[in-house]
């Protein structure tokens, strides 16, 4: 009996992967070349789930066929539609396979290290790698971040960066403030950070099913840039608070007038020294030498 159990255990063990399984959650709207290049560099046993903005000129059938591609929404800058698409992609991915880590990236991201090194860099203790800053955040827009939770904005429907809509949106928010129509701030702690993060399956499975997560998403449905507060506020008020590593493992350049800046070869050594998983933003034409160099580095397995 013991021998039979040992043989069964060995048989089952032989079928188990000797590494973690990863999934890319990608939102994209331009630069098909970079998008397909990123997908082409992704290991065959990884998941790849892509949302294409319905405003994009990229056709779903043009995306590398190994990716599962969706196009649910026309996404205006700063709208909650982007956040909802990311949550929906996470749900699609969780139903389609069993992944240890979900990596939220944009169509302008690229690998900063060989994917074979991800397991070592992430570790096996179930940490969540996400940038996280407590609100209010001095110097940040939208009332140091608090107005994101207080007021509805028009970003769901129009591009509030354009002059006419920008001015109308300001009047819309001012009217809510004048008439005391803003929402009362929630009683829990509020946080901000970039949506681009690497999150463990235990947190993702909880977030997709917990009532608090659903309520928070609903509260932010008409907010501006809700993607910059949702995951951080959620995880820091969850049972996974102690798993947070305040580092999203993304290399980007915030030293330019309109950050993050496009990356080129001048960033190459800094990217390698950063210990990050991904770098952004890369762009066809501008970043070609950099992505070629990163490809060579990945092919050498980071040696």
C-alpha positions as CSV (number, residue, x, y, z in Angstrom):
1,X,0.0,0.0,0.0
2,X,2.8,2.4,1.0
3,X,4.6,1.6,-2.3
4,X,1.5,2.3,-4.3
5,X,0.9,5.6,-2.6
6,X,4.6,6.6,-3.2
7,X,4.3,5.8,-6.9
8,X,1.0,7.8,-7.1
9,X,2.7,10.7,-5.3
10,X,5.6,10.6,-7.7
11,X,3.3,10.5,-10.7
12,X,1.4,13.5,-9.5
13,X,4.5,15.4,-8.6
14,X,6.0,14.8,-12.0
15,X,3.0,16.7,-13.5
16,X,3.3,19.7,-11.1
17,X,5.1,22.7,-12.5
18,X,8.5,23.4,-10.9
19,X,7.8,27.2,-11.2
20,X,5.1,29.7,-10.5
21,X,2.5,30.5,-13.1
22,X,2.2,34.1,-14.2
23,X,-0.5,36.1,-16.1
24,X,-0.2,39.4,-17.9
25,X,-3.2,41.7,-17.6
26,X,-2.7,44.3,-20.4
27,X,-4.7,47.4,-21.3
28,X,-3.7,48.8,-24.7
29,X,-4.9,51.3,-27.3
30,X,-1.9,51.9,-29.6
31,X,1.5,50.6,-30.8
32,X,0.6,47.1,-32.0
33,X,4.3,46.4,-32.6
34,X,5.3,46.9,-28.9
35,X,2.2,45.0,-27.7
36,X,2.9,42.0,-29.9
37,X,6.6,42.1,-29.1
38,X,5.8,41.9,-25.4
39,X,3.4,39.0,-25.9
40,X,6.0,37.3,-28.1
41,X,8.5,37.5,-25.2
42,X,6.0,36.0,-22.7
43,X,6.6,32.3,-21.9
44,X,4.2,29.9,-23.5
45,X,2.7,28.7,-20.2
46,X,1.9,32.2,-19.0
47,X,-1.6,33.7,-19.4
48,X,-2.0,36.8,-21.5
49,X,-5.3,38.8,-21.3
50,X,-5.7,42.0,-23.3
51,X,-8.3,44.8,-23.4
52,X,-8.2,47.0,-26.5
53,X,-9.7,50.4,-26.1
54,X,-12.7,50.5,-28.5
55,X,-11.3,53.8,-29.7
56,X,-8.1,52.1,-30.8
57,X,-7.2,51.6,-34.5
58,X,-5.8,48.2,-33.6
59,X,-8.1,45.4,-34.6
60,X,-8.4,42.4,-32.1
61,X,-7.4,39.9,-34.8
62,X,-4.1,41.8,-35.3
63,X,-3.0,41.0,-31.8
64,X,-0.7,37.9,-31.4
65,X,-3.1,34.9,-31.4
66,X,-1.9,33.4,-28.1
67,X,-3.5,36.3,-26.2
68,X,-7.1,36.4,-25.2
69,X,-8.3,39.8,-26.5
70,X,-11.4,41.7,-25.4
71,X,-12.7,45.2,-26.4
72,X,-15.5,46.2,-24.0
73,X,-15.2,49.9,-23.5
74,X,-14.3,53.3,-25.1
75,X,-12.0,54.6,-22.4
76,X,-11.7,58.4,-21.8
77,X,-8.6,59.6,-19.9
78,X,-9.1,59.4,-16.1
79,X,-12.4,57.5,-16.3
80,X,-13.5,54.5,-14.2
81,X,-13.9,52.5,-17.4
82,X,-10.2,51.7,-17.4
83,X,-10.4,50.4,-13.8
84,X,-13.5,48.4,-14.5
85,X,-11.8,46.8,-17.6
86,X,-8.8,45.8,-15.5
87,X,-11.0,44.2,-12.8
88,X,-13.0,42.4,-15.5
89,X,-9.7,41.1,-17.1
90,X,-8.6,39.8,-13.7
91,X,-11.9,38.0,-13.4
92,X,-11.6,36.5,-16.9
93,X,-8.1,35.4,-16.2
94,X,-8.9,33.8,-12.8
95,X,-11.7,31.8,-14.4
96,X,-9.6,30.6,-17.3
97,X,-6.6,29.3,-15.3
98,X,-4.7,29.0,-12.1
99,X,-2.1,31.7,-11.9
100,X,0.2,32.5,-9.0
101,X,0.9,36.1,-9.9
102,X,-1.1,38.6,-11.9
103,X,1.0,41.4,-13.5
104,X,-1.0,44.5,-14.5
105,X,0.8,46.3,-17.3
106,X,0.0,48.6,-20.2
107,X,0.6,48.2,-23.9
108,X,3.7,50.3,-23.5
109,X,5.5,48.0,-21.0
110,X,8.4,45.7,-21.7
111,X,10.3,43.1,-19.7
112,X,13.1,44.5,-17.7
113,X,14.5,41.1,-16.7
114,X,14.2,37.6,-18.2
115,X,10.8,36.0,-17.3
116,X,12.8,33.0,-15.9
117,X,13.9,35.3,-13.1
118,X,10.5,36.4,-11.9
119,X,10.1,33.6,-9.4
120,X,13.4,34.5,-7.6
121,X,12.6,38.2,-7.6
122,X,9.0,37.7,-6.3
123,X,9.7,35.0,-3.8
124,X,7.3,32.3,-2.6
125,X,5.7,34.0,0.5
126,X,2.7,35.5,-1.3
127,X,3.8,39.1,-1.2
128,X,2.0,41.8,-3.2
129,X,4.1,44.3,-5.0
130,X,2.3,47.6,-5.3
131,X,3.2,51.3,-4.8
132,X,1.3,52.7,-1.9
133,X,1.0,56.2,-0.3
134,X,-1.3,57.3,2.4
135,X,-3.9,60.0,1.6
136,X,-4.1,62.9,1.8
137,X,-0.9,63.3,-0.2
138,X,0.5,66.8,0.0
139,X,0.9,68.4,-3.4
140,X,-1.2,65.9,-5.3
141,X,-4.1,67.1,-7.3
142,X,-7.8,66.5,-6.6
143,X,-7.7,67.9,-3.1
144,X,-4.6,65.9,-2.2
145,X,-6.4,62.9,-3.5
146,X,-9.4,63.1,-1.2
147,X,-11.7,64.7,-3.8
148,X,-11.5,61.5,-5.8
149,X,-13.7,60.0,-3.1
150,X,-15.9,63.1,-2.7
151,X,-17.0,64.3,-6.1
152,X,-18.2,62.9,-9.4
153,X,-16.5,64.1,-12.6
154,X,-17.3,64.0,-16.3
155,X,-14.3,61.8,-17.2
156,X,-16.6,58.8,-17.7
157,X,-18.1,60.5,-20.8
158,X,-15.7,63.1,-22.2
159,X,-12.0,63.9,-22.4
160,X,-11.6,66.4,-19.5
161,X,-8.2,67.4,-20.7
162,X,-9.7,69.3,-23.7
163,X,-10.3,73.0,-22.9
164,X,-14.1,73.0,-23.3
165,X,-14.7,69.8,-21.3
166,X,-12.1,70.8,-18.8
167,X,-13.8,74.0,-18.0
168,X,-17.3,72.4,-17.9
169,X,-15.9,69.7,-15.6
170,X,-14.5,72.4,-13.2
171,X,-18.0,74.0,-13.1
172,X,-19.6,70.6,-12.5
173,X,-17.3,69.9,-9.5
174,X,-17.6,73.5,-8.2
175,X,-21.4,73.2,-8.2
176,X,-21.2,70.0,-6.1
177,X,-18.9,71.8,-3.7
178,X,-21.1,74.9,-3.5
179,X,-24.3,72.9,-3.0
180,X,-22.7,70.5,-0.5
181,X,-23.4,67.5,-2.8
182,X,-20.1,65.8,-2.3
183,X,-19.9,62.4,-0.6
184,X,-18.7,62.1,2.9
185,X,-15.3,60.5,3.1
186,X,-15.4,56.8,4.1
187,X,-14.3,55.8,7.5
188,X,-11.5,53.6,6.4
189,X,-7.9,54.7,5.5
190,X,-7.4,55.9,1.9
191,X,-4.3,55.3,-0.2
192,X,-3.0,56.0,-3.7
193,X,-0.5,54.6,-6.2
194,X,-0.1,53.3,-9.7
195,X,-2.4,50.6,-10.9
196,X,0.5,48.8,-12.5
197,X,1.5,46.1,-10.0
198,X,2.2,42.4,-9.4
199,X,-0.4,40.8,-7.2
200,X,-0.6,37.4,-5.7
201,X,-3.4,35.0,-6.4
202,X,-4.7,34.9,-2.8
203,X,-5.4,38.7,-2.8
204,X,-6.8,38.7,-6.3
205,X,-9.2,35.8,-5.5
206,X,-10.4,37.6,-2.4
207,X,-10.7,41.0,-4.2
208,X,-12.9,39.5,-7.0
209,X,-15.4,38.0,-4.5
210,X,-15.4,40.3,-1.4
211,X,-18.3,42.7,-0.8
212,X,-16.0,45.5,0.3
213,X,-14.1,45.4,-3.0
214,X,-17.4,45.6,-4.9
215,X,-18.7,48.5,-2.8
216,X,-15.4,50.4,-3.3
217,X,-15.6,49.9,-7.0
218,X,-19.2,51.1,-7.1
219,X,-18.3,54.2,-5.0
220,X,-15.6,55.2,-7.5
221,X,-17.8,54.7,-10.6
222,X,-18.0,58.4,-11.5
223,X,-14.6,59.5,-9.9
224,X,-11.6,60.8,-11.8
225,X,-8.5,58.5,-11.9
226,X,-10.0,55.9,-9.6
227,X,-7.4,53.5,-10.8
228,X,-4.9,55.4,-8.7
229,X,-6.7,54.8,-5.4
230,X,-8.7,51.6,-5.8
231,X,-6.2,48.7,-5.4
232,X,-4.2,50.5,-2.8
233,X,-7.2,51.4,-0.6
234,X,-8.5,47.9,-1.1
235,X,-5.4,46.0,-0.1
236,X,-4.5,48.3,2.8
237,X,-8.0,47.7,4.3
238,X,-7.9,43.9,3.7
239,X,-6.6,40.8,5.4
240,X,-3.6,41.1,3.0
241,X,-2.3,44.4,4.4
242,X,0.8,42.8,5.8
243,X,1.7,41.2,2.5
244,X,2.3,44.6,0.8
245,X,5.7,45.5,-0.5
246,X,5.7,49.2,-1.3
247,X,7.4,48.6,-4.6
248,X,5.5,47.9,-7.8
249,X,8.6,46.5,-9.6
250,X,8.2,48.9,-12.5
251,X,11.0,51.1,-13.9
252,X,9.7,54.4,-15.2
253,X,11.0,57.9,-15.7
254,X,9.2,60.6,-13.7
255,X,11.9,63.3,-14.1
256,X,10.4,64.7,-17.3
257,X,7.9,67.5,-17.6
258,X,5.0,65.2,-18.5
259,X,5.8,61.9,-16.8
260,X,6.3,59.0,-17.2
261,X,8.6,59.6,-20.1
262,X,9.4,57.4,-23.1
263,X,12.5,55.3,-22.5
264,X,15.5,54.9,-24.8
265,X,19.1,53.5,-24.5
266,X,20.1,56.2,-22.0
267,X,17.9,54.2,-19.5
268,X,19.3,50.8,-20.3
269,X,21.9,50.4,-17.5
270,X,19.5,51.9,-14.9
271,X,16.8,49.4,-16.0
272,X,19.2,46.5,-15.5
273,X,20.4,47.8,-12.1
274,X,16.9,48.5,-10.9
275,X,15.8,44.9,-10.1
276,X,12.4,45.7,-11.6
277,X,10.2,43.2,-13.6
278,X,9.0,45.7,-16.3
279,X,9.9,49.0,-17.7
280,X,7.6,51.6,-19.2
281,X,7.0,53.5,-21.4
282,X,8.6,52.1,-24.6
283,X,7.5,53.2,-28.1
284,X,8.2,51.9,-31.5
285,X,10.8,54.0,-33.3
286,X,11.9,55.9,-30.2
287,X,12.8,52.8,-28.0
288,X,13.9,50.3,-30.7
289,X,17.6,50.2,-29.6
290,X,16.5,49.8,-26.0
291,X,14.1,46.9,-26.7
292,X,16.7,45.2,-28.9
293,X,19.2,45.5,-26.1
294,X,16.6,44.1,-23.6
295,X,15.9,41.2,-25.9
296,X,19.6,40.3,-26.0
297,X,19.8,40.6,-22.2
298,X,16.7,38.3,-21.9
299,X,18.1,35.8,-24.4
300,X,21.2,35.6,-22.2
301,X,18.9,34.9,-19.2
302,X,20.0,38.0,-17.5
303,X,23.6,37.0,-17.4
